[in-house]
Amino acid sequence: MDFQKLIDFRNQFPGFTREMGMQVTEASNGYARVEMKLDERCGNPIGSVHGGVIFALADTAGGVAATSRGSFVTTVTGNINYLNPAMSAKMLIATAKELKAGKNILVYDVSVTDEKEHTVAEARMTYYSLHKEVKL
């Protein structure tokens, strides 16, 4: 797979992730890094980044890492632990690392940090392969 084409495809595709400002910055076999600059849309009433934003970023990174195996995927389940609030963060970075790439099920650990490398959350994401080849 041409990983630069995968990155370009994900960054140019219209939809939620682009609308939220998520950018895929790295991809390789079973790995992805996604960055997101934060703005007022991302906050919650206590002044932290909303948990849904963090989860969406983790799911995006995991989905890109899973797609790097050559097929489109859909999320089966995700479990996230919010470890530290992102109170004054300007950016979040999610890195997904592969645990299993089976014929049907793919599993990834995703770490979410801020721009100062403080851990915000850890997630485990599971995807189902749609067995639809990614043609870029």
Secondary structure, 3 states (H helix, E strand, C coil): CCHHHHHHHHHHCCCHHHHCCEEEEEEECCEEEEEEECCHHHECCCCCECHHHHHHHHHHHHHHHHHCCCEEEEEEEEEEEECCCCCCCCEEEEEEEEEEECCCEEEEEEEEEECCCCEEEEEEEEEEEEEEECCC
